[in-house]
């Protein structure tokens, strides 16, 4: 049996969380893992727990939670060689879905007992890592003003509701950036490591986690009408046909301003001080995905 850690937030979700953790542990142990439960106590604690697990000789670190929990654990495993395995348990689980895992936690856990390891590129925004993307503009502004209680109750519906509330009050400031030496301007940007965004939608269809490059999506429209049109076309998979959208592959992006611009990493708004440079971390993370996915 391999030695595995299961990192989870005991305060996330609802009253069924304890039952779910016990069921997950049973599935993983039936699949050949000797599982130690590691509950988090505060934001950022998953990073310390993952690093301690690597230091103590664990073979794999499972996380039960959303993309934020997964990102924190990945930060603790970089350079260790210990595999990371995401079990969906958050509001949105983009990385797990991109790896071919179902959103049902128990089914996902069972599939991960027969998984294979993939070397995954990791993005770096300033000193913070990301697995999916760094974005700036309205979406980051919305996530920064999202009430945690509303998010727990409504899930993705809370994000959509908050987005509509801010659609007509957001100022759509011009974002100044330099991408591989080119000076550019947009009202929303996404620097993508994965194709997927906010679920199953593909913001950057050609993005790959193994090509040692990032994909930059620029939206240059302004105002509620253009933004709603962009959101509609993103859902329909035709946003790259728009004249106010551009996609380019990059090695490095520097966001220069405006100074109070909201920036989010993997769904979490972060206190990022501008200017900030976005690129690839020199280390990759070893991540489990279903065999043959």
C-alpha atoms as an extended CHARMM CRD file, in Angstrom:
* protein
*
       293  EXT
         1         1  UNK       CA              0.0000000000        0.0000000000        0.0000000000  PROA      1               0.0000000000
         2         2  UNK       CA              1.1900000000        3.5170000000       -0.6890000000  PROA      2               0.0000000000
         3         3  UNK       CA              1.2410000000        6.2080000000        1.9470000000  PROA      3               0.0000000000
         4         4  UNK       CA             -1.2750000000        8.9490000000        1.1750000000  PROA      4               0.0000000000
         5         5  UNK       CA             -2.4420000000       12.1940000000        2.7400000000  PROA      5               0.0000000000
         6         6  UNK       CA             -5.9580000000       13.5760000000        2.2900000000  PROA      6               0.0000000000
         7         7  UNK       CA             -6.0340000000       17.3550000000        2.8040000000  PROA      7               0.0000000000
         8         8  UNK       CA             -9.4660000000       18.9250000000        3.2980000000  PROA      8               0.0000000000
         9         9  UNK       CA            -11.1750000000       21.9250000000        4.8400000000  PROA      9               0.0000000000
        10        10  UNK       CA            -13.4450000000       20.6880000000        7.6510000000  PROA      10              0.0000000000
        11        11  UNK       CA            -15.3970000000       23.9640000000        7.6270000000  PROA      11              0.0000000000
        12        12  UNK       CA            -16.1990000000       23.9070000000        3.9130000000  PROA      12              0.0000000000
        13        13  UNK       CA            -19.3860000000       22.4870000000        2.5000000000  PROA      13              0.0000000000
        14        14  UNK       CA            -22.1580000000       21.4170000000        4.8930000000  PROA      14              0.0000000000
        15        15  UNK       CA            -23.0040000000       18.9040000000        7.6040000000  PROA      15              0.0000000000
        16        16  UNK       CA            -22.2720000000       16.0290000000        5.2220000000  PROA      16              0.0000000000
        17        17  UNK       CA            -18.5580000000       16.9030000000        4.9870000000  PROA      17              0.0000000000
        18        18  UNK       CA            -17.4890000000       14.5280000000        7.7950000000  PROA      18              0.0000000000
        19        19  UNK       CA            -19.4520000000       11.6640000000        6.2570000000  PROA      19              0.0000000000
        20        20  UNK       CA            -17.9840000000       12.4180000000        2.8350000000  PROA      20              0.0000000000
        21        21  UNK       CA            -14.4040000000       12.4030000000        4.1650000000  PROA      21              0.0000000000
        22        22  UNK       CA            -14.9620000000        9.0310000000        5.8350000000  PROA      22              0.0000000000
        23        23  UNK       CA            -16.3780000000        7.6040000000        2.6060000000  PROA      23              0.0000000000
        24        24  UNK       CA            -13.4730000000        8.9970000000        0.5690000000  PROA      24              0.0000000000
        25        25  UNK       CA            -10.9670000000        7.4910000000        2.9610000000  PROA      25              0.0000000000
        26        26  UNK       CA            -12.6310000000        4.1000000000        2.5970000000  PROA      26              0.0000000000
        27        27  UNK       CA            -12.5680000000        4.2850000000       -1.2230000000  PROA      27              0.0000000000
        28        28  UNK       CA             -8.8980000000        5.2950000000       -1.2930000000  PROA      28              0.0000000000
        29        29  UNK       CA             -7.8990000000        2.5830000000        1.1850000000  PROA      29              0.0000000000
        30        30  UNK       CA             -9.7630000000       -0.0300000000       -0.8410000000  PROA      30              0.0000000000
        31        31  UNK       CA             -7.7410000000        1.1970000000       -3.8070000000  PROA      31              0.0000000000
        32        32  UNK       CA             -4.4300000000        0.5490000000       -2.0680000000  PROA      32              0.0000000000
        33        33  UNK       CA             -3.6360000000        3.7190000000       -0.1140000000  PROA      33              0.0000000000
        34        34  UNK       CA             -2.9490000000        4.0030000000        3.6040000000  PROA      34              0.0000000000
        35        35  UNK       CA             -4.6550000000        7.3550000000        4.1880000000  PROA      35              0.0000000000
        36        36  UNK       CA             -3.9080000000        9.9760000000        6.8290000000  PROA      36              0.0000000000
        37        37  UNK       CA             -6.5070000000       12.7410000000        7.1960000000  PROA      37              0.0000000000
        38        38  UNK       CA             -5.0740000000       16.2760000000        7.3290000000  PROA      38              0.0000000000
        39        39  UNK       CA             -7.7020000000       18.9840000000        7.9920000000  PROA      39              0.0000000000
        40        40  UNK       CA             -6.7340000000       22.5800000000        7.2530000000  PROA      40              0.0000000000
        41        41  UNK       CA             -7.0620000000       25.2520000000        9.9230000000  PROA      41              0.0000000000
        42        42  UNK       CA             -6.6740000000       28.5000000000        7.9560000000  PROA      42              0.0000000000
        43        43  UNK       CA             -6.0850000000       29.8480000000        4.4320000000  PROA      43              0.0000000000
        44        44  UNK       CA             -2.6650000000       28.7590000000        3.2130000000  PROA      44              0.0000000000
        45        45  UNK       CA             -2.4630000000       25.8170000000        5.6320000000  PROA      45              0.0000000000
        46        46  UNK       CA             -2.8090000000       23.3060000000        2.7680000000  PROA      46              0.0000000000
        47        47  UNK       CA              0.5990000000       24.4380000000        1.4700000000  PROA      47              0.0000000000
        48        48  UNK       CA              2.2910000000       23.6740000000        4.7920000000  PROA      48              0.0000000000
        49        49  UNK       CA              0.4720000000       20.3300000000        5.1300000000  PROA      49              0.0000000000
        50        50  UNK       CA              1.4850000000       19.2650000000        1.6210000000  PROA      50              0.0000000000
        51        51  UNK       CA              5.1150000000       20.2100000000        2.2170000000  PROA      51              0.0000000000
        52        52  UNK       CA              5.1520000000       18.3270000000        5.5450000000  PROA      52              0.0000000000
        53        53  UNK       CA              3.6410000000       15.2840000000        3.8230000000  PROA      53              0.0000000000
        54        54  UNK       CA              6.4470000000       15.3190000000        1.2560000000  PROA      54              0.0000000000
        55        55  UNK       CA              9.0630000000       15.6780000000        3.9840000000  PROA      55              0.0000000000
        56        56  UNK       CA              7.5550000000       12.7050000000        5.8420000000  PROA      56              0.0000000000
        57        57  UNK       CA              7.7840000000       10.3880000000        2.8380000000  PROA      57              0.0000000000
        58        58  UNK       CA              4.1730000000       10.3370000000        1.6280000000  PROA      58              0.0000000000
        59        59  UNK       CA              3.7290000000        8.9580000000       -1.9010000000  PROA      59              0.0000000000
        60        60  UNK       CA              0.6880000000       11.0090000000       -2.8860000000  PROA      60              0.0000000000
        61        61  UNK       CA             -1.3140000000       13.9560000000       -1.5620000000  PROA      61              0.0000000000
        62        62  UNK       CA             -5.0560000000       13.9590000000       -2.2490000000  PROA      62              0.0000000000
        63        63  UNK       CA             -7.0060000000       17.1760000000       -1.8430000000  PROA      63              0.0000000000
        64        64  UNK       CA            -10.7520000000       17.3320000000       -1.2950000000  PROA      64              0.0000000000
        65        65  UNK       CA            -11.9170000000       20.8210000000       -2.1660000000  PROA      65              0.0000000000
        66        66  UNK       CA            -11.9460000000       23.3600000000       -4.9610000000  PROA      66              0.0000000000
        67        67  UNK       CA             -9.2730000000       24.7710000000       -7.2130000000  PROA      67              0.0000000000
        68        68  UNK       CA             -8.0110000000       27.0770000000       -4.4570000000  PROA      68              0.0000000000
        69        69  UNK       CA             -7.2290000000       24.1680000000       -2.1350000000  PROA      69              0.0000000000
        70        70  UNK       CA             -5.5430000000       22.3310000000       -4.9860000000  PROA      70              0.0000000000
        71        71  UNK       CA             -3.4080000000       25.3660000000       -5.8230000000  PROA      71              0.0000000000
        72        72  UNK       CA             -2.2910000000       25.7050000000       -2.2040000000  PROA      72              0.0000000000
        73        73  UNK       CA             -1.2960000000       22.0370000000       -2.0180000000  PROA      73              0.0000000000
        74        74  UNK       CA              0.5630000000       22.2510000000       -5.3320000000  PROA      74              0.0000000000
        75        75  UNK       CA              2.6520000000       25.1010000000       -3.9270000000  PROA      75              0.0000000000
        76        76  UNK       CA              3.8180000000       22.7960000000       -1.1470000000  PROA      76              0.0000000000
        77        77  UNK       CA              4.7270000000       19.9320000000       -3.4860000000  PROA      77              0.0000000000
        78        78  UNK       CA              6.7650000000       21.7550000000       -6.1300000000  PROA      78              0.0000000000
        79        79  UNK       CA             10.1900000000       20.2100000000       -6.4530000000  PROA      79              0.0000000000
        80        80  UNK       CA              9.3930000000       17.2740000000       -4.1430000000  PROA      80              0.0000000000
        81        81  UNK       CA              8.4080000000       14.6120000000       -6.6800000000  PROA      81              0.0000000000
        82        82  UNK       CA              5.3060000000       13.7260000000       -4.6390000000  PROA      82              0.0000000000
        83        83  UNK       CA              2.1620000000       13.3470000000       -6.7390000000  PROA      83              0.0000000000
        84        84  UNK       CA             -0.9050000000       15.5620000000       -6.2560000000  PROA      84              0.0000000000
        85        85  UNK       CA             -4.4340000000       14.1980000000       -6.7590000000  PROA      85              0.0000000000
        86        86  UNK       CA             -7.5350000000       16.4430000000       -6.8940000000  PROA      86              0.0000000000
        87        87  UNK       CA            -10.8610000000       15.1490000000       -5.5880000000  PROA      87              0.0000000000
        88        88  UNK       CA            -13.6130000000       17.6400000000       -6.5600000000  PROA      88              0.0000000000
        89        89  UNK       CA            -15.2840000000       19.2110000000       -3.5360000000  PROA      89              0.0000000000
        90        90  UNK       CA            -15.4730000000       22.9550000000       -4.1960000000  PROA      90              0.0000000000
        91        91  UNK       CA            -17.8510000000       25.3370000000       -5.9250000000  PROA      91              0.0000000000
        92        92  UNK       CA            -15.9830000000       24.9000000000       -9.1930000000  PROA      92              0.0000000000
        93        93  UNK       CA            -13.4130000000       22.1990000000       -9.9310000000  PROA      93              0.0000000000
        94        94  UNK       CA            -11.8650000000       23.2580000000      -13.2170000000  PROA      94              0.0000000000
        95        95  UNK       CA             -8.5540000000       21.4010000000      -12.9170000000  PROA      95              0.0000000000
        96        96  UNK       CA            -10.2360000000       18.1210000000      -11.9790000000  PROA      96              0.0000000000
        97        97  UNK       CA            -12.6000000000       18.4190000000      -14.9380000000  PROA      97              0.0000000000
        98        98  UNK       CA             -9.7400000000       19.2290000000      -17.3010000000  PROA      98              0.0000000000
        99        99  UNK       CA             -7.9630000000       16.0600000000      -16.1380000000  PROA      99              0.0000000000
       100       100  UNK       CA            -11.0170000000       13.9790000000      -17.0430000000  PROA      100             0.0000000000
       101       101  UNK       CA            -12.3720000000       13.5000000000      -13.5360000000  PROA      101             0.0000000000
       102       102  UNK       CA            -16.1200000000       13.5270000000      -12.8050000000  PROA      102             0.0000000000
       103       103  UNK       CA            -17.5210000000       16.0900000000      -10.3810000000  PROA      103             0.0000000000
       104       104  UNK       CA            -18.8080000000       13.3300000000       -8.0920000000  PROA      104             0.0000000000
       105       105  UNK       CA            -16.1240000000       13.0330000000       -5.3660000000  PROA      105             0.0000000000
       106       106  UNK       CA            -16.5040000000        9.3040000000       -4.6940000000  PROA      106             0.0000000000
       107       107  UNK       CA            -16.3980000000        8.4010000000       -8.3950000000  PROA      107             0.0000000000
       108       108  UNK       CA            -13.3850000000       10.6610000000       -8.8630000000  PROA      108             0.0000000000
       109       109  UNK       CA            -11.5820000000        9.0900000000       -5.9040000000  PROA      109             0.0000000000
       110       110  UNK       CA            -12.1910000000        5.6000000000       -7.2870000000  PROA      110             0.0000000000
       111       111  UNK       CA            -10.7990000000        6.6260000000      -10.6830000000  PROA      111             0.0000000000
       112       112  UNK       CA             -7.7170000000        8.1110000000       -9.0270000000  PROA      112             0.0000000000
       113       113  UNK       CA             -6.8750000000        4.7370000000       -7.4840000000  PROA      113             0.0000000000
       114       114  UNK       CA             -6.1670000000        3.5910000000      -11.0680000000  PROA      114             0.0000000000
       115       115  UNK       CA             -4.4990000000        6.7900000000      -12.2080000000  PROA      115             0.0000000000
       116       116  UNK       CA             -1.3430000000        7.7380000000      -14.0590000000  PROA      116             0.0000000000
       117       117  UNK       CA              1.0620000000       10.5890000000      -13.3610000000  PROA      117             0.0000000000
       118       118  UNK       CA              1.3460000000       13.6600000000      -15.5920000000  PROA      118             0.0000000000
       119       119  UNK       CA              3.9680000000       16.3920000000      -15.3590000000  PROA      119             0.0000000000
       120       120  UNK       CA              2.0480000000       19.6850000000      -15.2980000000  PROA      120             0.0000000000
       121       121  UNK       CA              3.3320000000       23.1920000000      -15.9810000000  PROA      121             0.0000000000
       122       122  UNK       CA              2.7220000000       25.6570000000      -13.1690000000  PROA      122             0.0000000000
       123       123  UNK       CA              2.1400000000       29.3770000000      -13.6870000000  PROA      123             0.0000000000
       124       124  UNK       CA              3.7460000000       32.0440000000      -11.5420000000  PROA      124             0.0000000000
       125       125  UNK       CA              2.2150000000       35.4660000000      -10.8530000000  PROA      125             0.0000000000
       126       126  UNK       CA              4.7210000000       37.4350000000       -8.8330000000  PROA      126             0.0000000000
       127       127  UNK       CA              5.4550000000       35.0030000000       -6.0010000000  PROA      127             0.0000000000
       128       128  UNK       CA              2.1150000000       33.1540000000       -6.2090000000  PROA      128             0.0000000000
       129       129  UNK       CA              1.6040000000       30.0160000000       -8.3090000000  PROA      129             0.0000000000
       130       130  UNK       CA             -1.4580000000       29.1200000000      -10.3740000000  PROA      130             0.0000000000
       131       131  UNK       CA             -2.5780000000       25.9770000000      -12.1760000000  PROA      131             0.0000000000
       132       132  UNK       CA             -5.4050000000       27.3430000000      -14.3400000000  PROA      132             0.0000000000
       133       133  UNK       CA             -4.9960000000       31.0210000000      -15.0510000000  PROA      133             0.0000000000
       134       134  UNK       CA             -4.3640000000       34.5000000000      -13.7760000000  PROA      134             0.0000000000
       135       135  UNK       CA             -6.9650000000       36.9970000000      -14.9150000000  PROA      135             0.0000000000
       136       136  UNK       CA             -7.6540000000       40.6630000000      -14.3400000000  PROA      136             0.0000000000
       137       137  UNK       CA            -10.6720000000       42.8310000000      -14.9910000000  PROA      137             0.0000000000
       138       138  UNK       CA            -14.3710000000       42.3610000000      -14.2810000000  PROA      138             0.0000000000
       139       139  UNK       CA            -14.1470000000       38.6670000000      -13.3540000000  PROA      139             0.0000000000
       140       140  UNK       CA            -11.4690000000       39.3070000000      -10.7210000000  PROA      140             0.0000000000
       141       141  UNK       CA            -13.4490000000       42.3030000000       -9.4380000000  PROA      141             0.0000000000
       142       142  UNK       CA            -16.5460000000       40.1030000000       -9.0760000000  PROA      142             0.0000000000
       143       143  UNK       CA            -14.6640000000       37.3340000000       -7.2590000000  PROA      143             0.0000000000
       144       144  UNK       CA            -13.1570000000       39.8860000000       -4.8900000000  PROA      144             0.0000000000
       145       145  UNK       CA            -16.6170000000       41.1370000000       -3.9130000000  PROA      145             0.0000000000
       146       146  UNK       CA            -18.2870000000       37.7110000000       -3.6730000000  PROA      146             0.0000000000
       147       147  UNK       CA            -19.7880000000       37.0060000000       -0.2530000000  PROA      147             0.0000000000
       148       148  UNK       CA            -18.4620000000       33.6460000000        1.0600000000  PROA      148             0.0000000000
       149       149  UNK       CA            -21.8220000000       32.6920000000        2.5540000000  PROA      149             0.0000000000
       150       150  UNK       CA            -23.6230000000       33.3280000000       -0.7250000000  PROA      150             0.0000000000
       151       151  UNK       CA            -20.9960000000       31.2740000000       -2.5620000000  PROA      151             0.0000000000
       152       152  UNK       CA            -21.5110000000       28.3330000000       -0.1920000000  PROA      152             0.0000000000
       153       153  UNK       CA            -25.2890000000       28.4560000000       -0.6060000000  PROA      153             0.0000000000
       154       154  UNK       CA            -25.5830000000       29.0800000000       -4.3580000000  PROA      154             0.0000000000
       155       155  UNK       CA            -22.2840000000       27.7980000000       -5.7550000000  PROA      155             0.0000000000
       156       156  UNK       CA            -21.6970000000       28.9200000000       -9.3310000000  PROA      156             0.0000000000
       157       157  UNK       CA            -25.0640000000       30.7050000000       -9.2450000000  PROA      157             0.0000000000
       158       158  UNK       CA            -23.5870000000       33.1240000000       -6.6920000000  PROA      158             0.0000000000
       159       159  UNK       CA            -20.8100000000       34.0480000000       -9.1300000000  PROA      159             0.0000000000
       160       160  UNK       CA            -23.3250000000       34.6890000000      -11.9210000000  PROA      160             0.0000000000
       161       161  UNK       CA            -25.5530000000       36.7340000000       -9.5980000000  PROA      161             0.0000000000
       162       162  UNK       CA            -22.6260000000       38.8300000000       -8.3690000000  PROA      162             0.0000000000
       163       163  UNK       CA            -21.4560000000       39.3180000000      -11.9370000000  PROA      163             0.0000000000
       164       164  UNK       CA            -24.8060000000       40.7810000000      -12.9630000000  PROA      164             0.0000000000
       165       165  UNK       CA            -24.7560000000       43.1060000000       -9.9360000000  PROA      165             0.0000000000
       166       166  UNK       CA            -21.3430000000       44.5240000000      -10.8920000000  PROA      166             0.0000000000
       167       167  UNK       CA            -21.9020000000       44.5350000000      -14.6570000000  PROA      167             0.0000000000
       168       168  UNK       CA            -23.3560000000       48.0570000000      -14.6660000000  PROA      168             0.0000000000
       169       169  UNK       CA            -21.2290000000       49.5840000000      -11.9070000000  PROA      169             0.0000000000
       170       170  UNK       CA            -17.7740000000       48.3590000000      -12.9200000000  PROA      170             0.0000000000
       171       171  UNK       CA            -15.6760000000       51.0490000000      -14.6110000000  PROA      171             0.0000000000
       172       172  UNK       CA            -13.9430000000       48.8120000000      -17.2260000000  PROA      172             0.0000000000
       173       173  UNK       CA            -10.5530000000       50.5520000000      -16.8720000000  PROA      173             0.0000000000
       174       174  UNK       CA             -7.9060000000       50.0180000000      -19.5220000000  PROA      174             0.0000000000
       175       175  UNK       CA             -5.3430000000       47.4030000000      -18.4490000000  PROA      175             0.0000000000
       176       176  UNK       CA             -1.8050000000       48.1790000000      -19.6000000000  PROA      176             0.0000000000
       177       177  UNK       CA              0.4560000000       45.1750000000      -20.1110000000  PROA      177             0.0000000000
       178       178  UNK       CA              3.5960000000       44.0170000000      -21.8550000000  PROA      178             0.0000000000
       179       179  UNK       CA              3.4990000000       40.5520000000      -23.4520000000  PROA      179             0.0000000000
       180       180  UNK       CA              6.8680000000       39.2450000000      -24.6630000000  PROA      180             0.0000000000
       181       181  UNK       CA              8.0230000000       42.8200000000      -25.2290000000  PROA      181             0.0000000000
       182       182  UNK       CA              4.8000000000       44.0740000000      -26.8960000000  PROA      182             0.0000000000
       183       183  UNK       CA              2.8310000000       46.8890000000      -25.2780000000  PROA      183             0.0000000000
       184       184  UNK       CA             -0.8840000000       45.9910000000      -25.2480000000  PROA      184             0.0000000000
       185       185  UNK       CA             -4.1400000000       47.3010000000      -23.7700000000  PROA      185             0.0000000000
       186       186  UNK       CA             -7.3550000000       45.4850000000      -22.8420000000  PROA      186             0.0000000000
       187       187  UNK       CA            -10.2780000000       45.7060000000      -20.4170000000  PROA      187             0.0000000000
       188       188  UNK       CA             -9.9880000000       42.0690000000      -19.3170000000  PROA      188             0.0000000000
       189       189  UNK       CA             -7.1170000000       39.6240000000      -19.6670000000  PROA      189             0.0000000000
       190       190  UNK       CA             -6.6020000000       35.9450000000      -18.9030000000  PROA      190             0.0000000000
       191       191  UNK       CA             -3.1610000000       34.3450000000      -18.8460000000  PROA      191             0.0000000000
       192       192  UNK       CA             -4.0360000000       30.6680000000      -19.2180000000  PROA      192             0.0000000000
       193       193  UNK       CA             -2.2010000000       27.4520000000      -18.3940000000  PROA      193             0.0000000000
       194       194  UNK       CA             -5.3360000000       25.3620000000      -19.0420000000  PROA      194             0.0000000000
       195       195  UNK       CA             -7.9030000000       25.7260000000      -21.8360000000  PROA      195             0.0000000000
       196       196  UNK       CA            -10.7780000000       25.7300000000      -19.3390000000  PROA      196             0.0000000000
       197       197  UNK       CA            -12.3140000000       28.6670000000      -17.5060000000  PROA      197             0.0000000000
       198       198  UNK       CA            -15.0720000000       28.7670000000      -14.8560000000  PROA      198             0.0000000000
       199       199  UNK       CA            -16.0750000000       25.1630000000      -15.5190000000  PROA      199             0.0000000000
       200       200  UNK       CA            -16.3000000000       23.5070000000      -18.9210000000  PROA      200             0.0000000000
       201       201  UNK       CA            -15.9360000000       26.6210000000      -21.0600000000  PROA      201             0.0000000000
       202       202  UNK       CA            -12.7200000000       26.8810000000      -23.0440000000  PROA      202             0.0000000000
       203       203  UNK       CA            -11.1930000000       30.3410000000      -22.7870000000  PROA      203             0.0000000000
       204       204  UNK       CA             -7.9570000000       29.3200000000      -24.5390000000  PROA      204             0.0000000000
       205       205  UNK       CA             -8.7670000000       26.1830000000      -26.5810000000  PROA      205             0.0000000000
       206       206  UNK       CA             -5.1750000000       25.4430000000      -27.5560000000  PROA      206             0.0000000000
       207       207  UNK       CA             -3.6100000000       25.8700000000      -24.1250000000  PROA      207             0.0000000000
       208       208  UNK       CA             -1.5330000000       22.9680000000      -22.8530000000  PROA      208             0.0000000000
       209       209  UNK       CA             -0.0490000000       22.1920000000      -19.4610000000  PROA      209             0.0000000000
       210       210  UNK       CA              3.0080000000       20.5550000000      -21.0160000000  PROA      210             0.0000000000
       211       211  UNK       CA              4.1930000000       23.0270000000      -23.6930000000  PROA      211             0.0000000000
       212       212  UNK       CA              6.1490000000       25.3760000000      -21.3900000000  PROA      212             0.0000000000
       213       213  UNK       CA              4.0850000000       28.3210000000      -22.6210000000  PROA      213             0.0000000000
       214       214  UNK       CA              1.0470000000       30.3320000000      -21.5340000000  PROA      214             0.0000000000
       215       215  UNK       CA             -1.9050000000       31.5200000000      -23.6230000000  PROA      215             0.0000000000
       216       216  UNK       CA             -2.9470000000       35.1660000000      -23.3230000000  PROA      216             0.0000000000
       217       217  UNK       CA             -6.5680000000       36.0990000000      -24.0530000000  PROA      217             0.0000000000
       218       218  UNK       CA             -7.3410000000       39.8080000000      -24.4280000000  PROA      218             0.0000000000
       219       219  UNK       CA            -10.8580000000       41.2550000000      -24.3190000000  PROA      219             0.0000000000
       220       220  UNK       CA            -10.8970000000       44.8550000000      -25.4840000000  PROA      220             0.0000000000
       221       221  UNK       CA            -14.6220000000       45.5690000000      -25.3210000000  PROA      221             0.0000000000
       222       222  UNK       CA            -16.0540000000       48.0090000000      -22.8100000000  PROA      222             0.0000000000
       223       223  UNK       CA            -19.4100000000       48.2550000000      -21.0730000000  PROA      223             0.0000000000
       224       224  UNK       CA            -22.2220000000       45.8440000000      -20.1650000000  PROA      224             0.0000000000
       225       225  UNK       CA            -23.3720000000       45.1350000000      -23.7180000000  PROA      225             0.0000000000
       226       226  UNK       CA            -19.9810000000       44.1130000000      -25.0590000000  PROA      226             0.0000000000
       227       227  UNK       CA            -19.2020000000       42.1470000000      -21.9110000000  PROA      227             0.0000000000
       228       228  UNK       CA            -22.4660000000       40.1940000000      -22.0370000000  PROA      228             0.0000000000
       229       229  UNK       CA            -21.7980000000       39.4720000000      -25.7100000000  PROA      229             0.0000000000
       230       230  UNK       CA            -18.3330000000       38.1880000000      -24.8660000000  PROA      230             0.0000000000
       231       231  UNK       CA            -19.7260000000       35.9760000000      -22.0770000000  PROA      231             0.0000000000
       232       232  UNK       CA            -22.3830000000       34.5720000000      -24.4070000000  PROA      232             0.0000000000
       233       233  UNK       CA            -19.8190000000       33.8080000000      -27.1090000000  PROA      233             0.0000000000
       234       234  UNK       CA            -17.4840000000       32.2010000000      -24.5700000000  PROA      234             0.0000000000
       235       235  UNK       CA            -20.2670000000       29.8260000000      -23.5060000000  PROA      235             0.0000000000
       236       236  UNK       CA            -21.0010000000       29.0500000000      -27.1730000000  PROA      236             0.0000000000
       237       237  UNK       CA            -17.3240000000       28.5100000000      -27.9590000000  PROA      237             0.0000000000
       238       238  UNK       CA            -17.0720000000       31.3160000000      -30.5290000000  PROA      238             0.0000000000
       239       239  UNK       CA            -15.4950000000       34.1780000000      -28.5620000000  PROA      239             0.0000000000
       240       240  UNK       CA            -12.2440000000       33.9910000000      -30.5350000000  PROA      240             0.0000000000
       241       241  UNK       CA            -14.1570000000       35.0570000000      -33.6650000000  PROA      241             0.0000000000
       242       242  UNK       CA            -14.9200000000       38.4450000000      -32.1080000000  PROA      242             0.0000000000
       243       243  UNK       CA            -13.0440000000       41.5100000000      -33.3280000000  PROA      243             0.0000000000
       244       244  UNK       CA            -12.5210000000       42.6810000000      -29.7160000000  PROA      244             0.0000000000
       245       245  UNK       CA            -10.8580000000       39.4010000000      -28.6210000000  PROA      245             0.0000000000
       246       246  UNK       CA             -7.3030000000       38.2640000000      -29.3290000000  PROA      246             0.0000000000
       247       247  UNK       CA             -5.3810000000       35.1230000000      -28.3890000000  PROA      247             0.0000000000
       248       248  UNK       CA             -1.6040000000       34.7610000000      -28.4240000000  PROA      248             0.0000000000
       249       249  UNK       CA              0.9260000000       32.3150000000      -26.9580000000  PROA      249             0.0000000000
       250       250  UNK       CA              3.4150000000       33.9530000000      -24.6040000000  PROA      250             0.0000000000
       251       251  UNK       CA              6.3010000000       33.2860000000      -22.2720000000  PROA      251             0.0000000000
       252       252  UNK       CA              5.9170000000       36.3350000000      -20.0480000000  PROA      252             0.0000000000
       253       253  UNK       CA              3.3090000000       38.9860000000      -19.3320000000  PROA      253             0.0000000000
       254       254  UNK       CA              3.7750000000       42.0580000000      -17.1770000000  PROA      254             0.0000000000
       255       255  UNK       CA              0.6180000000       43.7630000000      -15.9170000000  PROA      255             0.0000000000
       256       256  UNK       CA              1.4810000000       47.3960000000      -15.3260000000  PROA      256             0.0000000000
       257       257  UNK       CA             -1.7720000000       48.9940000000      -14.2340000000  PROA      257             0.0000000000
       258       258  UNK       CA             -4.0470000000       50.5600000000      -13.2460000000  PROA      258             0.0000000000
       259       259  UNK       CA             -2.7490000000       50.4440000000       -9.6860000000  PROA      259             0.0000000000
       260       260  UNK       CA             -6.0070000000       49.2760000000       -8.0460000000  PROA      260             0.0000000000
       261       261  UNK       CA             -6.7070000000       46.5310000000      -10.6110000000  PROA      261             0.0000000000
       262       262  UNK       CA             -8.2170000000       43.3240000000       -9.2140000000  PROA      262             0.0000000000
       263       263  UNK       CA             -6.2500000000       40.1590000000      -10.0480000000  PROA      263             0.0000000000
       264       264  UNK       CA             -7.4160000000       36.5910000000       -9.4460000000  PROA      264             0.0000000000
       265       265  UNK       CA             -5.5310000000       33.2870000000       -9.4760000000  PROA      265             0.0000000000
       266       266  UNK       CA             -7.5070000000       30.0680000000       -9.9770000000  PROA      266             0.0000000000
       267       267  UNK       CA            -10.7100000000       31.7020000000       -8.7510000000  PROA      267             0.0000000000
       268       268  UNK       CA             -9.2610000000       33.5090000000       -5.7280000000  PROA      268             0.0000000000
       269       269  UNK       CA             -8.6730000000       37.2560000000       -5.7630000000  PROA      269             0.0000000000
       270       270  UNK       CA             -5.1960000000       37.9810000000       -4.4320000000  PROA      270             0.0000000000
       271       271  UNK       CA             -3.5310000000       41.1170000000       -3.0220000000  PROA      271             0.0000000000
       272       272  UNK       CA             -1.1740000000       41.4730000000       -6.0020000000  PROA      272             0.0000000000
       273       273  UNK       CA              0.8650000000       44.6570000000       -6.1440000000  PROA      273             0.0000000000
       274       274  UNK       CA              1.3820000000       46.0400000000       -9.6480000000  PROA      274             0.0000000000
       275       275  UNK       CA              3.4000000000       45.9210000000      -11.7600000000  PROA      275             0.0000000000
       276       276  UNK       CA              3.5470000000       42.1310000000      -11.6160000000  PROA      276             0.0000000000
       277       277  UNK       CA              5.2220000000       39.6330000000      -13.9250000000  PROA      277             0.0000000000
       278       278  UNK       CA              3.4440000000       36.4270000000      -14.9580000000  PROA      278             0.0000000000
       279       279  UNK       CA              5.3160000000       33.4560000000      -16.3910000000  PROA      279             0.0000000000
       280       280  UNK       CA              6.0500000000       29.8020000000      -15.7370000000  PROA      280             0.0000000000
       281       281  UNK       CA              7.5220000000       28.3650000000      -12.5590000000  PROA      281             0.0000000000
       282       282  UNK       CA             10.8160000000       26.5210000000      -13.2240000000  PROA      282             0.0000000000
       283       283  UNK       CA              9.3880000000       23.4310000000      -11.4830000000  PROA      283             0.0000000000
       284       284  UNK       CA              6.4890000000       21.2860000000      -12.6290000000  PROA      284             0.0000000000
       285       285  UNK       CA              4.0090000000       19.5090000000      -10.3880000000  PROA      285             0.0000000000
       286       286  UNK       CA              3.3350000000       15.7650000000      -10.7030000000  PROA      286             0.0000000000
       287       287  UNK       CA             -0.4300000000       15.3260000000      -10.8560000000  PROA      287             0.0000000000
       288       288  UNK       CA             -2.6240000000       12.2310000000      -11.0200000000  PROA      288             0.0000000000
       289       289  UNK       CA             -5.2250000000       11.8220000000      -13.7440000000  PROA      289             0.0000000000
       290       290  UNK       CA             -7.4440000000        8.8590000000      -14.7150000000  PROA      290             0.0000000000
       291       291  UNK       CA             -5.5720000000        6.2600000000      -16.7480000000  PROA      291             0.0000000000
       292       292  UNK       CA             -6.2080000000        6.8060000000      -20.4560000000  PROA      292             0.0000000000
       293       293  UNK       CA             -7.9430000000       10.1650000000      -19.9890000000  PROA      293             0.0000000000
